Amino acid sequence: MTAVASGMAVPGAAALLLLLGEVAAAAAAGCGYQSCPATHPGLLNVHLVAHTHDDVGWLKTVEQYFYGALNEVQHAGVQYILDSVVAQLAADPAKRFVYAEVAFLARWWRQQDEAMRQLVRQLVAQGRLEFVLGGWCMNDEAAAHYGPVIDQLALGRRFLRQTFGACGAPRVAWQIDPFGHAREQAALFAQMGYDGLFVGRVDHQDKAAREQLREMELLWRASGSLEPPAADLFTGILPNVYNPPSGFCWDQLCSDPPVVDGDSEENNVDTIVTSFLQIAASQAEHYRTNHIIMTMGSDFQYENANLWFKNMDKLIAHVNARQANGSRVHVLYSTPSCYLWELHRANLSWSLKTDDFFPYADGPHQFWTGYFTSRPAFKRYERLSNNFLQICNQLEAVTGPVAREGPYGPGDGSVLREAMAVAQHHDAVSGTEKQHVANDYAKQLAAGWEACQVLIANALSSISGSKENFIFCNALNVSACPLTEVASRFTVILYNPLGHRVSWPVRLPVNGASYAVMDAQGQPVPSEVIPVSDFTRQLRRDRGNATRELIFQASAPAVGFSTFTVSRLGRRDPRARLGWAPVSPQPREIQNEHVRVLFDPLTGHLKEIQNLDKSISLPVFQSFYWYNASTGNEENSQASGAYIFRPNSSEPFPVSGSKQVPTYLVKNALVQEVYQNFSSWCSQVVRLHAGQPYVELEWTVGPIPVADGWGKEIISRFETTLQTDARFYTDSNGRQIVERRRNYRPTWNLSQTEPVAGNYYPVNSRIYIKDKKFQLTVLTDRSQGGSSIFDGSLELMVHRRLLYDDNRGVGEPLGEPGADNKGLVVRGRHLVLLDTVESAADQHRLLAQQEFMAPYVVLAPGGGPSYRHGQPSLQQFSALRRELPPNVHLLTLAPWDAGTVLLRLEHQFEKGESANSSQPVTLDLLNLFSAFTITSLQEMNLAADQQREAVTRLVWNLATGPVRPRPAPRLDPRSVTLQPMEIRTFLAAVQHAEPGAGA
């Protein structure tokens, strides 16, 4: 017997064999809805759901949580929870338990012997150990982009399906702790085949209104583009977030009294049963059926499961015994799916919701809108890591086994896949974890990058036919790269993960005065050399000593690469250009073929943007401000913190402190840049590359000064003359667009108590304002909080540094000291588009995907040996025979099983937002790829763990009647049609082409 917490034990081998026989006999009933316990039609049925909520990092790292280390910070050891729960379930066929976080489950599973694994398989097959959600983690819904969300859910569900078969597949999504809920997330759940969703956190005003109307359970129509019920999802709001009723917590972490029965003088059965019946009756008043759910568990509970189950056994027995005296309450062990099944059997009509559950507030001055921006550097690193992971996935799918076993050693994309999946957790990308945990998340991502770099090097050498010394310069954002700074000749490989050709500005740190750049065909490419800015020198510290930057415009084919050769020119070379364009103070304007940007010559601020293609102009003033963070010591005490945004005034302070912002201009044939210095810790470059139809704002903020005793929340604000009628628009998880109205909620009468924080929403990829003619769109390079606080304006919070904890559990201020303990410096980009309302989506849809799946630069000295004797060197490659149409995005191209790749294609426009691009589009998949031949194709659900034709979902009623799904279309690989916002997922058996065979 192996000892576990508080005297509990997990079964030894002999006991396991006996238990296996008992459990096997009980498993004949099967899993799923048919395994649900009997209920009583004439009684109030109380479904007790035994569960634990195990954060995949928060106050401790994932490792510390799993092993139970650092218990002085938080007592939590997930391995003991699973040990203890399995032992309790095996001992009593009446007990049930649900588990969500596959990151922990998979780790625990790898440590079990076969006897224990077989026992767990039996419990799952019996329906008594049920998996809910099934993701690698319980992902955040504000700061998480839909691509990584799909990936992390698919990763967890694949483990469950492979390990436990169909019984392991969850039917219910279980988002009990995320701090608000997104429309696109619900649409993704529906497309994965979930029958329902349960959430714990909704705005306190929303919840109060729903309780009064008995609308705590509803049908969420999560897409205006997909034909119902494709994105319809039954949604239930839990009564007590995810905690047990007050007084009924029986974990070792709790202090509520146990149930004492028998002849003890401590006997409290009557008191506990009476209290329970009162709570049940009160809860039932807010729900519509004779079934209610109670969550019996909380954070990291059930380490000693016997405490919980022994008291629940007594509670069930004594409450049900009251039926003999006329009580109309029946209590039972249940699961979320069994509770959902009873709601479905009730055959009621449910109210319809079409918006989302943002922002979330748990009190009048407690809006959880700060985490939309918290830890902006990690939010950017997570976004970059996904970009790199998709390139890693694509190259492994394109080249097959040679990527995993090649001349650079074993490559492994799974390290970054799992690290990215963990990073989606609602205390990871959200920025609501302790500092040492944030550091650990970043460390795990960095290990994933290293493993993927080996895989990418193997794949590139296989395709190109040359074994180069590939170099990945990860500090290009601060103009640091040892190779380019010293080499007189080097090679630039630009990989493009998008499904269409991309033109991309390459910017490399150098020390030479002039360079020649040649493309894959040996043709010269225009280039320029400019000085490294003082802004960048301050950021770089000791990571490089380049004094200049080489700029050229590179082009790369769809899902492929182009190779460029760079040579430093001597002074006597006739191609050499000595010196560069002079620096001009106080610029008045910059302009390229598409856009003109005007600046106020007196203040240095941006003042107007002109779209030259459409002959439209808009006054636009942009500057940086900071909100003074509440300390919690003022009236209505609540501090700004990692979760909560609460300024102590609705008026922000200008960062510049004065009306004038020093500026200077750098201008040449390829780029025009206006450098603005708002303060010693806030600067910006307003940039126009030749040929680009948008304005790039590259901002650098930090270290935010706090010596004055005030935490600060920094915003970039745009002010225009647009008549916006209190409306603005933000994306949902980087995909759908949702209309927002200031001081308004679509489903209840809002009492607005925080005029700034209460109007902030998550901006994952874009925010825009418009009138009847024109639209101003700002695209972000990471998730941020944003709003329109007054008509004609929009703002984005770019950084925050706070001095107080907001009392939501993390237990430390959001200080982010940075590497030098002086405060974190963050650099990022906003892309600004001015267009007509009718044409705006054609611009921002494609540009947002290009930001998210950006081309990536790999460097090499050049001159490496041949990969294979006689193999010619390939300077340019595309894995596609032809580009995808502009409205189609290659969401996923990734390895699956041996000889199989996972393919997801999506229509990236919403219904009706573009006259041309919102039309259906049809593709021939068999002739799409050049890197491999598709020999067979299966269409799957969005999670890729079930064939699409086998997916069945519960049908729910509205007042207008049930909405029944159409049967899945017959798959013709030569004619696959995508409707607006549709994602179609395929598993393709492939035969790879010989290295170098791509176009």
Stockholm file with secondary structure:
# STOCKHOLM 1.0

chainA/1-999         MTAVASGMAVPGAAALLLLLGEVAAAAAAGCGYQSCPATHPGLLNVHLVAHTHDDVGWLKTVEQYFYGALNEVQHAGVQYILDSVVAQLAADPAKRFVYAEVAFLARWWRQQDEAMRQLVRQLVAQGRLEFVLGGWCMNDEAAAHYGPVIDQLALGRRFLRQTFGACGAPRVAWQIDPFGHAREQAALFAQMGYDGLFVGRVDHQDKAAREQLREMELLWRASGSLEPPAADLFTGILPNVYNPPSGFCWDQLCSDPPVVDGDSEENNVDTIVTSFLQIAASQAEHYRTNHIIMTMGSDFQYENANLWFKNMDKLIAHVNARQANGSRVHVLYSTPSCYLWELHRANLSWSLKTDDFFPYADGPHQFWTGYFTSRPAFKRYERLSNNFLQICNQLEAVTGPVAREGPYGPGDGSVLREAMAVAQHHDAVSGTEKQHVANDYAKQLAAGWEACQVLIANALSSISGSKENFIFCNALNVSACPLTEVASRFTVILYNPLGHRVSWPVRLPVNGASYAVMDAQGQPVPSEVIPVSDFTRQLRRDRGNATRELIFQASAPAVGFSTFTVSRLGRRDPRARLGWAPVSPQPREIQNEHVRVLFDPLTGHLKEIQNLDKSISLPVFQSFYWYNASTGNEENSQASGAYIFRPNSSEPFPVSGSKQVPTYLVKNALVQEVYQNFSSWCSQVVRLHAGQPYVELEWTVGPIPVADGWGKEIISRFETTLQTDARFYTDSNGRQIVERRRNYRPTWNLSQTEPVAGNYYPVNSRIYIKDKKFQLTVLTDRSQGGSSIFDGSLELMVHRRLLYDDNRGVGEPLGEPGADNKGLVVRGRHLVLLDTVESAADQHRLLAQQEFMAPYVVLAPGGGPSYRHGQPSLQQFSALRRELPPNVHLLTLAPWDAGTVLLRLEHQFEKGESANSSQPVTLDLLNLFSAFTITSLQEMNLAADQQREAVTRLVWNLATGPVRPRPAPRLDPRSVTLQPMEIRTFLAAVQHAEPGAGA
#=GR chainA/1-999 SS CEECGGGCEECCHHHHHHHHHHHHHHGGGCSGGGGCCCCCTTSEEEEEEEBCBCCSSSSSCHHHHHHTCCTTTCCCCHHHHHHHHHHHHHHCTTCCEEECCHHHHHHHHHTSCHHHHHHHHHHHHHTSEEECSCSSSCBCSSSCCHHHHHHHHHHHHHHHHHHHGGGGSCSEEEECSSSSBCHHHHHHHHHHTCSEEEESCCCHHHHHHHHHHTCSEEEEECCSSSCTTTTEEEEEECTTTTSCCTTCCCSTTCCCCCCCCTTCTTCCHHHHHHHHHHHHHHHHTTSSSSEEEEEECCBTCCTTHHHHHHHHHHHHHHHHHGGGGTCCEEEEEECHHHHHHHHHHTTCBCCEECSCBCSCBSSTTCBCCSTTTSSHHHHHHHHHHHHHHHHHHHHHHHHTHHHHEETTEECCTHHHHHHHHHHTBTTTTTSCSCHHHHHHHHHHHHHHHHHHHHHHHHHHHHHHSBCCCCBCCTTGGGTCCHHHHHCSEEEEEEEECSSSCEEEEEEEEECCSCEEEECTTSCEECEEEEECCHHHHHHHTTSCCCCEEEEEEEEECTTEEEEEEEEECCTTCTTCCCSCCCCEESCCEEECSSEEEEECTTTCCEEEEEETTTTEEEEEEEEEEEEEBCBSCSSSCCBCCSSCCCBSCSSCEETTSSSCCCEEEEECSSEEEEEEEEETTEEEEEEEETTCSSEEEEEEECCCCCTTSCCEEEEEEEEECCCCTTEEEEEETTTEEEEEETTCBTTBCCCCSCTTGGGCEEESSEEEEECSSEEEEEEESSCEEEECSSTTEEEEEEEEECSSCCSSSCCSCCCCCCTTSSCCCEEEEEEEEEEETTTHHHHHHHHHHHHHTCCEEEEECSCCCBSSTTCCCCSEEESBSSCCCTTEEEEEEEECSTTEEEEEEEECSCTTSCTTTTSCEEECSTTTBSSEEEEEEEEECTTSSSBGGGCCCCCCEETTEECCCCCCCCCCTTCEEECTTCEEEEEEEEEECCTTCCC
#=GC SS_cons         CEECGGGCEECCHHHHHHHHHHHHHHGGGCSGGGGCCCCCTTSEEEEEEEBCBCCSSSSSCHHHHHHTCCTTTCCCCHHHHHHHHHHHHHHCTTCCEEECCHHHHHHHHHTSCHHHHHHHHHHHHHTSEEECSCSSSCBCSSSCCHHHHHHHHHHHHHHHHHHHGGGGSCSEEEECSSSSBCHHHHHHHHHHTCSEEEESCCCHHHHHHHHHHTCSEEEEECCSSSCTTTTEEEEEECTTTTSCCTTCCCSTTCCCCCCCCTTCTTCCHHHHHHHHHHHHHHHHTTSSSSEEEEEECCBTCCTTHHHHHHHHHHHHHHHHHGGGGTCCEEEEEECHHHHHHHHHHTTCBCCEECSCBCSCBSSTTCBCCSTTTSSHHHHHHHHHHHHHHHHHHHHHHHHTHHHHEETTEECCTHHHHHHHHHHTBTTTTTSCSCHHHHHHHHHHHHHHHHHHHHHHHHHHHHHHSBCCCCBCCTTGGGTCCHHHHHCSEEEEEEEECSSSCEEEEEEEEECCSCEEEECTTSCEECEEEEECCHHHHHHHTTSCCCCEEEEEEEEECTTEEEEEEEEECCTTCTTCCCSCCCCEESCCEEECSSEEEEECTTTCCEEEEEETTTTEEEEEEEEEEEEEBCBSCSSSCCBCCSSCCCBSCSSCEETTSSSCCCEEEEECSSEEEEEEEEETTEEEEEEEETTCSSEEEEEEECCCCCTTSCCEEEEEEEEECCCCTTEEEEEETTTEEEEEETTCBTTBCCCCSCTTGGGCEEESSEEEEECSSEEEEEEESSCEEEECSSTTEEEEEEEEECSSCCSSSCCSCCCCCCTTSSCCCEEEEEEEEEEETTTHHHHHHHHHHHHHTCCEEEEECSCCCBSSTTCCCCSEEESBSSCCCTTEEEEEEEECSTTEEEEEEEECSCTTSCTTTTSCEEECSTTTBSSEEEEEEEEECTTSSSBGGGCCCCCCEETTEECCCCCCCCCCTTCEEECTTCEEEEEEEEEECCTTCCC
//
